[in-house]
Amino acid sequence: VMARSATHLFAVSEASRQLMISRWHWPAEKSSVIPNGLDINLFRPASSPPQNSHLVIGTVGNLRAVKNHAMIIRAAARLVRQGVDLEVRIAGEGEERSALENLACRLDIADRIRLPGRVQNIPAFLHQLDLFVLSSDSEQHPNALNEAMACGLPCIATRVGSVAEMLDDGRCGIIIQPGDENTLVEAIDVLRRDDQRRQTFARAARQRACDKYSLDAMLSAYESCLLYTSPSPRD
């Protein structure tokens, strides 16, 4: 009801905008997309790369089924069986914690899975990773991916919400289909073997985050839209 009194609505992704148009029948000409922005000075690459003795894969997100963290754990187990020395770190809390812990035990990789719970210093957590994986089955504009990109991490993400746009159709990271465990295993293996490709993705992700998804870019977009849609002052 409140939305109907608005003259213009903003969505954080094109997928959200299309949902407003198709499901709520909101006029297309009265909607715009302005992605969430973040502080690129806070979320920035580490001063030096992590000195991990093994591959560290990580993600940030509530431990809920829709995030499909189980796929990361299953992919990790398969890579370990192939002889890859790795560790998975999942920052966040939620109702899936026990299920994820039990899965890691069943797959015999409990010693390689870290669930630190809610993390206060997200940039510091991201700086410890070699690869970032967004495994969600559904998202709109995933802030966690935005933060990882700004920190200059090579990223693998499922094709949900605005992910394809964020990663510039694969120019800034690897995009896989939701639930595609086989391709996730392959993507992790490709990136761990190809240092040059990791660095290329890392640089491209950071640049795109700065150009498209910074706090300044978001505020400028809102300012431009508000100026454009504001009524002319009366004489």
C-alpha positions as CSV (number, residue, x, y, z in Angstrom):
1,V,0.0,0.0,0.0
2,M,2.8,2.4,0.9
3,A,4.6,1.6,-2.3
4,R,1.6,2.6,-4.4
5,S,1.9,6.1,-3.0
6,A,5.5,6.4,-4.2
7,T,6.4,8.1,-7.5
8,H,9.5,5.9,-8.1
9,L,10.9,2.7,-6.7
10,F,14.5,1.6,-6.5
11,A,15.7,-2.0,-6.6
12,V,19.2,-3.4,-5.7
13,S,19.3,-5.6,-8.8
14,E,17.7,-5.9,-12.2
15,A,16.2,-9.3,-11.0
16,S,14.5,-7.4,-8.2
17,R,13.2,-4.7,-10.6
18,Q,11.8,-7.3,-12.9
19,L,10.1,-9.0,-10.0
20,M,8.4,-5.7,-9.1
21,I,7.2,-5.3,-12.6
22,S,6.0,-8.9,-13.3
23,R,4.6,-9.8,-9.9
24,W,3.5,-6.5,-8.4
25,H,2.7,-4.9,-11.8
26,W,4.7,-1.8,-11.0
27,P,5.2,0.5,-14.0
28,A,8.6,-0.1,-15.6
29,E,9.2,3.6,-16.2
30,K,8.8,4.3,-12.5
31,S,11.6,2.0,-11.4
32,S,15.4,2.0,-11.4
33,V,18.2,-0.2,-10.3
34,I,20.8,1.1,-7.8
35,P,23.0,-1.6,-6.3
36,N,24.1,-1.5,-2.7
37,G,27.4,0.3,-2.3
38,L,30.2,-0.4,0.1
39,D,33.2,1.4,1.6
40,I,36.0,0.5,-0.8
41,N,38.5,2.0,1.6
42,L,37.4,-0.4,4.3
43,F,37.0,-3.4,2.0
44,R,40.3,-3.3,0.1
45,P,43.0,-5.8,-0.8
46,A,45.3,-6.9,2.0
47,S,48.7,-5.2,2.1
48,S,50.3,-8.6,1.4
49,P,48.8,-11.8,0.1
50,P,48.0,-14.5,2.7
51,Q,50.8,-16.9,3.5
52,N,48.8,-20.0,3.7
53,S,50.5,-23.4,3.6
54,H,47.4,-24.8,1.9
55,L,44.5,-23.6,-0.2
56,V,42.0,-21.7,2.0
57,I,38.5,-21.3,0.5
58,G,35.9,-19.2,2.3
59,T,32.6,-17.5,2.2
60,V,30.5,-15.2,4.4
61,G,26.7,-15.7,5.0
62,N,24.1,-16.9,7.4
63,L,24.1,-20.6,7.9
64,R,20.8,-21.2,6.1
65,A,19.8,-23.8,3.6
66,V,19.4,-21.2,0.8
67,K,23.1,-20.4,1.0
68,N,23.9,-24.0,0.2
69,H,27.2,-24.1,2.1
70,A,26.8,-27.8,2.0
71,M,27.8,-27.8,-1.7
72,I,31.1,-26.1,-0.7
73,I,31.8,-28.8,1.9
74,R,30.9,-31.6,-0.6
75,A,33.1,-30.1,-3.2
76,A,36.0,-29.7,-0.7
77,A,35.6,-33.4,0.2
78,R,36.0,-34.4,-3.4
79,L,39.1,-32.3,-3.9
80,V,40.6,-33.7,-0.7
81,R,40.1,-37.2,-2.0
82,Q,41.9,-36.1,-5.2
83,G,44.9,-35.1,-3.0
84,V,44.3,-31.3,-2.7
85,D,45.4,-29.8,0.6
86,L,42.7,-27.3,1.5
87,E,40.6,-25.7,4.3
88,V,37.1,-24.2,4.2
89,R,36.1,-21.3,6.3
90,I,32.5,-20.2,6.5
91,A,31.8,-17.0,8.5
92,G,28.2,-16.7,9.8
93,E,25.7,-18.3,12.2
94,G,22.3,-20.0,11.7
95,E,20.1,-23.1,11.9
96,E,22.2,-25.1,9.5
97,R,25.3,-25.2,11.7
98,S,24.7,-28.7,13.1
99,A,23.8,-30.1,9.6
100,L,27.0,-28.7,8.2
101,E,29.1,-30.0,11.0
102,N,27.5,-33.5,10.6
103,L,28.1,-33.4,6.9
104,A,31.8,-32.6,7.4
105,C,32.1,-35.5,9.8
106,R,30.3,-37.9,7.4
107,L,32.7,-36.9,4.6
108,D,35.7,-37.2,7.0
109,I,36.9,-33.7,6.5
110,A,35.8,-32.2,9.9
111,D,39.3,-31.1,10.6
112,R,39.3,-29.0,7.4
113,I,36.1,-27.1,8.0
114,R,36.1,-23.9,10.1
115,L,32.8,-22.4,11.3
116,P,33.9,-19.3,13.3
117,G,30.3,-18.0,13.7
118,R,29.6,-14.3,13.3
119,V,32.8,-12.4,12.4
120,Q,33.1,-8.8,13.5
121,N,36.0,-7.9,11.2
122,I,34.9,-9.1,7.8
123,P,37.8,-7.5,5.8
124,A,40.3,-9.3,8.1
125,F,38.5,-12.6,7.6
126,L,38.5,-12.1,3.8
127,H,42.2,-11.2,3.8
128,Q,43.0,-14.7,5.0
129,L,41.3,-16.4,2.0
130,D,42.8,-17.6,-1.3
131,L,39.4,-18.0,-3.0
132,F,35.9,-16.8,-2.2
133,V,32.9,-18.9,-3.1
134,L,29.3,-17.8,-3.2
135,S,27.2,-21.0,-3.3
136,S,23.7,-19.6,-2.8
137,D,20.6,-21.0,-4.5
138,S,19.0,-17.6,-4.4
139,E,20.2,-14.0,-3.9
140,Q,19.3,-10.5,-5.1
141,H,22.5,-8.4,-4.8
142,P,24.8,-10.4,-2.6
143,N,26.8,-8.0,-0.4
144,A,29.2,-10.8,0.6
145,L,30.3,-11.1,-3.0
146,N,30.6,-7.4,-3.4
147,E,32.9,-7.3,-0.3
148,A,35.1,-10.1,-1.6
149,M,35.5,-8.4,-4.9
150,A,36.5,-5.1,-3.3
151,C,39.1,-7.0,-1.2
152,G,40.6,-8.3,-4.5
153,L,39.7,-11.9,-4.1
154,P,39.3,-14.3,-7.0
155,C,35.6,-15.4,-6.8
156,I,33.4,-18.2,-7.8
157,A,29.7,-17.6,-7.6
158,T,26.4,-19.1,-8.6
159,R,24.3,-17.4,-11.3
160,V,21.7,-15.9,-9.0
161,G,20.3,-12.4,-8.7
162,S,22.7,-9.8,-10.0
163,V,25.8,-12.1,-9.8
164,A,26.3,-12.2,-13.6
165,E,26.3,-8.4,-13.8
166,M,28.5,-8.1,-10.7
167,L,31.1,-10.4,-12.2
168,D,30.7,-8.8,-15.7
169,D,29.5,-12.1,-17.3
170,G,32.6,-14.0,-16.1
171,R,35.3,-11.4,-16.8
172,C,35.8,-10.8,-13.0
173,G,35.3,-14.3,-11.7
174,I,33.8,-17.7,-12.5
175,I,30.1,-18.1,-12.7
176,I,28.4,-21.5,-12.2
177,Q,24.8,-22.7,-12.1
178,P,23.1,-23.0,-8.7
179,G,23.6,-26.5,-7.2
180,D,26.3,-27.4,-9.8
181,E,28.7,-29.2,-7.6
182,N,30.7,-30.7,-10.4
183,T,31.5,-27.3,-12.0
184,L,32.3,-25.9,-8.5
185,V,34.9,-28.6,-8.1
186,E,36.3,-27.9,-11.5
187,A,36.4,-24.1,-10.9
188,I,38.2,-24.4,-7.6
189,D,40.7,-26.8,-9.2
190,V,41.3,-24.5,-12.2
191,L,41.9,-21.5,-10.0
192,R,44.2,-23.2,-7.5
193,R,46.4,-24.4,-10.4
194,D,46.4,-21.1,-12.3
195,D,48.0,-18.3,-10.3
196,Q,47.9,-15.9,-13.3
197,R,44.2,-16.4,-13.7
198,R,43.6,-15.8,-10.0
199,Q,45.5,-12.6,-10.1
200,T,43.7,-11.4,-13.2
201,F,40.3,-12.1,-11.6
202,A,41.4,-10.5,-8.4
203,R,42.4,-7.2,-10.1
204,A,39.3,-7.2,-12.3
205,A,37.0,-7.8,-9.3
206,R,38.6,-5.0,-7.3
207,Q,38.3,-2.6,-10.2
208,R,34.7,-3.4,-10.9
209,A,33.8,-3.0,-7.2
210,C,35.4,0.4,-7.2
211,D,33.8,1.5,-10.5
212,K,30.3,0.1,-10.0
213,Y,29.6,-0.8,-6.4
214,S,31.3,1.8,-4.2
215,L,29.4,3.8,-1.7
216,D,30.2,6.9,-3.7
217,A,28.7,5.4,-6.9
218,M,25.5,4.4,-5.0
219,L,25.1,7.9,-3.5
220,S,25.7,9.6,-6.8
221,A,23.1,7.4,-8.5
222,Y,20.5,8.2,-5.9
223,E,21.3,11.9,-6.1
224,S,20.9,11.8,-9.9
225,C,17.6,10.0,-9.7
226,L,16.2,12.2,-7.0
227,L,17.2,15.3,-9.0
228,Y,15.6,13.9,-12.1
229,T,12.4,12.8,-10.5
230,S,11.9,15.8,-8.2
231,P,9.1,18.2,-9.2
232,S,10.2,21.6,-10.5
233,P,10.1,24.4,-7.9
234,R,7.2,26.7,-8.2
235,D,7.6,30.3,-9.2
